C-alpha cells in the first residue's frame, strides 16, 4: 500500500510498493516543552515530474524532477535533480542517466 499526501504527479511515473509521499518535511512540530501531539505542522505540496521510477519502500518528502530514478528504500529529503539516480537514507545523487 502506498501513501499519497499533497503531491502533483507528472506523466509516466512508475512507483513500487510501499512508497510514501509525504506533504513535505514539516508536517509535525518538535519544540521542547510542548506535547508533540499538540504541536502544529505545515503541509507542503511536493511535485513528482515525468519519466520517473521510484523503487519499493521509498519515503519522498521533496520534489523529484523529470527523468530521475529513486532506488528502493531511499528517503528523499532534498530536491532530486533532473535525470539523477539517487539511493540511500537520506538519498544522495550518484550519477545521471
C-alpha positions in Angstrom: 0.0 0.0 0.0 1.3 3.5 -0.9 0.6 6.7 0.9 0.0 9.9 -1.0 -0.2 13.3 0.7 -0.2 16.7 -1.1 1.5 15.6 -4.4 1.4 16.6 -8.0 2.4 13.8 -10.4 3.7 14.2 -14.0 3.3 11.6 -16.7 4.9 8.1 -16.9 5.7 7.7 -13.2 6.5 4.1 -12.1 6.0 3.6 -8.4 7.0 0.4 -6.4 5.1 -1.0 -3.4 5.1 0.7 0.0 6.1 4.1 -1.2 5.1 7.0 1.0 4.7 10.5 -0.5 4.6 12.9 2.4 3.4 16.5 2.4 6.9 18.0 2.9 9.2 17.6 5.9 7.4 19.9 8.4 4.1 18.1 9.0 4.8 17.8 12.7 6.4 20.2 15.2 9.1 19.1 17.6 9.5 22.0 20.0 10.6 21.1 23.5 8.3 21.9 26.4 5.1 21.0 24.5 3.5 17.7 23.8 4.2 16.5 20.3 0.6 15.7 19.6 -0.4 19.3 20.4 2.2 20.9 18.1 1.2 22.2 14.7 2.9 21.5 11.4 2.9 22.7 7.9 1.9 20.7 4.9 3.8 21.4 1.7 2.8 20.3 -1.8 5.5 18.3 -3.5 6.0 17.7 -7.2 6.9 14.4 -8.9 8.0 15.1 -12.5 7.6 12.9 -15.6 9.5 9.8 -16.7 10.3 8.9 -13.1 11.0 5.5 -11.5 10.5 5.3 -7.7 11.5 1.9 -6.2 9.8 -0.1 -3.4 9.7 1.3 0.2 10.8 4.8 -0.5 9.8 7.9 1.5 9.5 11.0 -0.6 9.4 14.4 1.2 10.8 16.7 -1.5 10.4 17.4 -5.3 11.6 14.9 -7.8 12.5 16.3 -11.2 12.0 14.8 -14.7 13.8 11.6 -15.6 15.0 10.7 -12.1 15.4 7.2 -10.6 14.9 6.7 -6.9 16.4 3.4 -5.6 14.4 1.1 -3.4 14.3 2.1 0.2 15.6 5.7 -0.3 14.5 8.6 1.8 14.2 11.7 -0.3 14.7 14.8 1.9 16.1 17.2 -0.7 15.0 18.1 -4.2 16.2 15.5 -6.8 17.8 16.9 -9.9 16.6 16.1 -13.4 17.9 12.7 -14.6 19.6 12.0 -11.3 19.8 8.5 -9.8 19.6 8.6 -6.1 19.8 5.9 -3.4 20.1 5.6 0.4 18.9 7.2 3.5 18.9 10.2 3.0 19.1 9.9 -0.7 22.2 11.2 -2.4 22.9 11.6 -6.1 25.4 9.2 -7.6 25.3 9.9 -11.3 23.0 11.0 -14.1 21.4 8.7 -16.6 
